[in-house]
């Protein structure tokens, strides 16, 4: 399996935001901060980056969070960038492991 740095993965997600109709596959861990527990993996087959919503603007630290839209559910979602484990980009959508600790 190919390995991609977290920085490169997010840069490629940002590039896709400028292409109409494009999306990527995202697999990330879910975390409940109030209970301090991991709730397993979330698989999002059709995701697209989005801008922060008005009520998120002052709460959202762009260095920590990744705001995205789940295109299947048509819901705005967010995850900690460091919890992203796998991504897949067009045209082949082959999964790549995200390593946040390499440049």
C-alpha positions, 0 to 999 in steps of 0.5 A: 500500500502506498504511503502519503504524508498528511501534508500532501493528502490535505494539499491534494484535497484542497486542489480537488475543491477547485474542480467541479464535481470532484471528490475523494474517499476518506477513512478516519478515526472518530473521537468523542472529546467529551467522553475521551474515547475513540468510536472506531473508523468512519468511511466516507466514500464521497467527501469534499472539503468545505469552508467552515460554517458560520457557527464553526468559524470561531471554534475551528482551528484550521491547523487541527480540523478538516471540515468536509461534506459527506456527499452521500448524506449531504451533511457537513462534518469535521474531523481532526486532521491527525485522525485521518488514516486513509485517503483515495483520490481520482481517477483510480481511487486507490487507498493510500495510508496517511502518515502524519509524522513524515514530511 
